[in-house]
Amino acid sequence: LEGKDRHGDPCVRAKIYPSEAYLAEKLGHTPDPEEIKAAVTDAVNAVNDAVPAYKKIQKFDILTSPLERTTTQKIKRYGDNLK
C-alpha cells in the first residue's frame, strides 16, 4: 500500500496479518500483543535491511483478522481491511 510520510511524500506502507501459530511455535507459548508487535517489527527491519531505500517499509499496521479474499483466494484490493 502507498501511504504518506510526515512530509506528505509517498512512502511504502504495509498491512501485516501475523501467524499466531508460527509465533507460538517459535516462542514456545501463546504470544501477547507486545510480543507480536516486537516480532513483526523485527521482521520488517530484516526486510528493510535487504532492500533499497525506496522500497523500505516506513509504516505498517498489524491486523487482527485476515485480509478479505475473493472466491479465487486473491486479496481484495479495496476490501474492508485495506481502509
C-alpha positions as CSV (number, residue, x, y, z in Angstrom):
1,L,0.0,0.0,0.0
2,E,1.1,3.5,-0.6
3,G,0.9,5.9,2.3
4,K,2.2,9.4,3.0
5,D,5.0,10.1,5.4
6,R,5.1,13.0,7.8
7,H,6.2,15.4,5.0
8,G,3.3,14.3,2.7
9,D,5.6,12.4,0.4
10,P,4.6,8.9,-0.8
11,C,6.0,6.0,1.2
12,V,5.7,2.2,1.4
13,R,3.1,1.1,3.8
14,A,2.2,-2.5,4.7
15,K,-0.8,-4.3,6.3
16,I,0.5,-7.4,8.1
17,Y,-1.5,-10.3,9.5
18,P,1.0,-12.3,11.6
19,S,0.7,-16.1,12.0
20,E,0.0,-16.6,15.7
21,A,0.6,-20.4,15.3
22,Y,4.1,-19.7,13.9
23,L,4.9,-17.2,16.7
24,A,3.6,-19.6,19.4
25,E,5.8,-22.4,18.0
26,K,8.8,-20.0,17.8
27,L,8.3,-18.6,21.3
28,G,7.1,-21.8,23.0
29,H,3.9,-20.1,24.3
30,T,0.9,-18.1,23.0
31,P,2.3,-14.6,22.3
32,D,0.8,-11.5,23.8
33,P,0.2,-8.3,21.7
34,E,3.5,-6.8,22.7
35,E,5.4,-9.9,21.6
36,I,3.5,-10.0,18.3
37,K,4.4,-6.3,17.7
38,A,8.1,-7.0,18.6
39,A,8.3,-10.0,16.2
40,V,6.6,-8.1,13.3
41,T,8.9,-5.1,13.9
42,D,12.0,-7.4,13.8
43,A,10.7,-9.0,10.6
44,V,10.1,-5.6,9.0
45,N,13.6,-4.4,10.0
46,A,15.1,-7.6,8.5
47,V,13.3,-6.9,5.2
48,N,14.3,-3.3,5.2
49,D,18.0,-4.2,5.6
50,A,17.8,-6.3,2.4
51,V,16.0,-3.8,0.1
52,P,17.0,-0.5,-1.4
53,A,15.9,2.7,0.4
54,Y,12.9,3.5,-1.9
55,K,11.4,0.0,-1.1
56,K,11.8,0.2,2.7
57,I,8.6,-0.3,4.7
58,Q,8.1,3.0,6.5
59,K,4.7,2.4,8.1
60,F,2.9,-0.8,8.9
61,D,-0.3,-1.9,10.6
62,I,-0.7,-5.2,12.4
63,L,-4.1,-6.8,11.6
64,T,-6.1,-9.0,14.0
65,S,-8.1,-10.6,11.2
66,P,-7.1,-11.9,7.8
67,L,-7.4,-9.8,4.7
68,E,-10.6,-10.1,2.7
69,R,-10.3,-12.5,-0.2
70,T,-12.2,-13.2,-3.5
71,T,-13.6,-16.6,-4.4
72,T,-10.3,-17.4,-6.1
73,Q,-8.4,-16.6,-2.9
74,K,-6.8,-13.4,-4.1
75,I,-6.7,-10.4,-1.7
76,K,-9.4,-7.9,-2.5
77,R,-7.7,-4.7,-3.4
78,Y,-10.4,-2.5,-1.9
79,G,-11.6,-4.8,0.9
80,D,-12.7,-3.6,4.4
81,N,-9.3,-4.4,5.9
82,L,-7.4,-2.1,3.5
83,K,-9.0,1.2,4.5
